[in-house]
Amino acid sequence: MSEPKKYQPTPEQIAKWKRIEELDRTAFAGLFSEEEHREKVKEFLARDYVKDQLEKVRAHKKKLLEKLAWDEDYEQMLLEELERRNGS
């Protein structure tokens, strides 16, 4: 009786697996440099970080509300134009 043939990956498969392992090990490490990481931590721990973020969110919200108001006005104008065209 012959023994089953043992699986032997190709050199290309081995190289591919090694590359995947390398990428897995450095997946998080590649997001920030050490200096960027230090700055992010420093920002987060700063006493005014939450206040600064709140100001940014409020400024963004204000812009969105202004855009929404403009879009609502434009929508109303288009509806009125459709009514005028259908009523004529």
Beta strands, then each sheet from edge to edge (+ up, - down):
end
